[in-house]
Amino acid sequence: MLWERAREPHAHRWSLPGGELRVDEDVESSIRRQLAEKVDVRQLSHVEQLAVFSAPDRVPGPRVVATAFLGLVPSDVDPERPADTEWHCVEKLPAMAFDHALIVDRARHRLGSKLSYTNVGFALAPPEFTISLLRDHYSAALGYRVSATNLQRVLSRRLLLEPTGGTAPPGPSGGRPAALFRFSAKGIKVTDPFAVLRPPGSGRPAAGSGTT
């Protein structure tokens, strides 16, 4: 989610939401407040500190050090965005202000890594989902097409999925209703510390890795 800057420097370029840290708040409280105030994001399924960006020339004028966070919004939540705020595909980012394109790239790589060795997929999915829907979320985050069958195999082997007993409504073409699943745990945890998810055809997986 990005908002279009109205003022210089970098007017009409797009930037990540953020702002100054108040004297009476910590950095995570600050980012939650600013997301709520500036872009109406009031619910995060997962948030973690990403990195500190401190290049002397990262912004014009007085030096500004930024602490960036990776925050995931539940897929079934659609905040009422201000007119200057839009969702953007990470594959097709607009012209961005300052070093924010670098921050987005760093966040995407962090998320891809965490999908390999933790259960953070719970933060991308709605409470109940089909495997094909979960596959779409993983594909978007990893940047390549994921096999639904392999994804279910990997996550089931890690005991991360459990069937709800329900089925999704049939699609326009009819057919057999798809089974619904949920994640077995919502809190972030390491499930396979040596795992590396790899795209199909990327070579022989290393020990502990999986091809999705």
N, C-alpha and C positions, 0 to 999 in steps of 0.2 A: 504494500500500500504506500503510495507516494502522494505528496501534495505539491502543487505548483507555486513557486515563489512569486510573490507580487512585487517585491522590492529588490533593488540591488544590494549586495552583489549577486550576480547570476539570476537576475529577474527572468521569469518565465521558464526557468529550468525546473526540473522536478527534484525533490529532496525527500529524504526520510523524515518522518515526524520526530521532533526533539526540541530541546530548549535548555534553559539554564537550570542548574540545581539550586534549590532553595536551601537556606541555612538550616532549616528544621526538618530536612528529609534525607533519606539515603538514596542511592542512585536507582535502585529498583522501584522504590515508591515514586520517585520522580518520573520515571518512564511510564509507569502505569497512569499517573495523573495526567501527563501530557498526551498520552494516547486517548484518554477519555475526553480531555478538553478540546483537543485539536482535530481529531478525526473520529470521535465517537466510538472508539474501540474500548469497551468496558469489560470484556471477558477474554482472557488468554488461557489456553489449555496448557501451555508450557512457556516458560520464560527463563533465559539464562544469559549471563554475561558472555559476550562474544569476544571482544578485544578492546584495547585502548589504542586510539589513533592519535598520534602526537607529532606528526611531521610539522616542522616549523612553518611551512608554507601551505598548509592544507586549506586555510581560508585567508582571504585578504585582510590586512589590518592587524590588530593585536592578536597574539597567538591564542589559539583555542584548542584545548585538548578534549577529545570526545571519548566517552565510554559508550560503546555500542552493545546493544542487546539483541539476541535472537528471540523473537516472540512469535508464537503460533496461535492463530485465531481458529477456534473450532469451525469446521467446514459447514456446519449447519447454522452458523451465526452470520448475519448480514447486517452490519451496522449502518445507520443512516449517515452516509458520508456527506460532508460539506461539498459545495459546488466545485471547490478547487482540489478535491481529493479523489483519486481513482485507484482501483486495482490495476496492476500492470503485470504482464507476463515477464518472467525473468529472462526469457529468451529474446524478448523484444523491448528492452528498456528504452525509454526516451532519453533525450539529452539531460544529464543529471548534474546537479550542483556539486561543487567541491569534490571531495573524494567519496561520495556516496555510492557510486558504481562499484568501487573497490569494496566497500562495506557489504553491499548486496552479494557480491561474488564470494566474499569470505563467509557470509552467513549461509549461502547455498552449499558450499563445501562442508561446512560444519554439520548442517542438517543431513547431507548425504552420508557423512561418516557415522553420525549417530544412528541413522536408520540401519546401519550395518551391525552395530554391536549393542544397541539398547532397544528398549520397547517404545521409543518416542513416537512410533507410528500411531499410538493411541491419541496423540494430540492433533493428528491430521484428520482423523476419521470421526464421523458422528457416533453416537452411543451404540447404534446397531447398523450393520452394513453388510452388503454382499461382498464376496471376494473380488468380483469385477470392479466394484466401486473402490475398494481398498487398493486394487492394482492401479487404478487411475491416479490415486493420490501419490502412491509410491513412484509411478512413472514421472509425474510432474516434478516431484522433489529430486529424483535422481537424474533426470535429464535423458532418460532412454526408456524404451518400451519394456515393461516388466511382464513376465509370464505369470498369469494368475495361478496356474497350477504349481509352478515352482515357488511362488511367494507363499501360497498356503502351506506347502510342504515345509519350507524353512521356518515359518512362524509357528506351525503346529509342533514341529520338532522341539522348538524352544518353549513350548507350553504357554504361548502368548495368546492363542485364540481359543474361544469356547463357543459352541453353537448356542443360539438362544432358543431353538426349537420352533422358531417362526420362519416365515418365508416372505419374500418381497412380492408386491403386486406384480402380476404379469405385465410385460411390455406390450407395445402396440402390435408386435408380431405374434403374441401369444407364447406358447411353449410352456415348458415345465418351470414353475416358480423357483427362483433361486433361494437357497438357504441363507438365513441371516446369522451373522456372527457378532461377537463383541470381544474387546480385549479383556484378558483375565485380570489385569491390574492397570490402574490409571497413573500411579506414581512412577516417575522415571527410575529405571534401574538398568544396570548392565546385564545383558543376557548371554553374551558370548564375546569376551574381551578381545579375541583374536580374529573375529569374523570380518570379512570384507566382501560386501555385495559387489558383484561384477556384472557388466552387461554381457549378454550372450555373444559368444565368438571372441571374447577378449583374451583367450588363452586358458591354460590349465589353472584352475583355482588353487590358491595356496591352502595349507592346512587350516581348517576352521572357517574357510570362506564359503560362499555360496554363489551360484549363478542364478540371477533372477530374470 
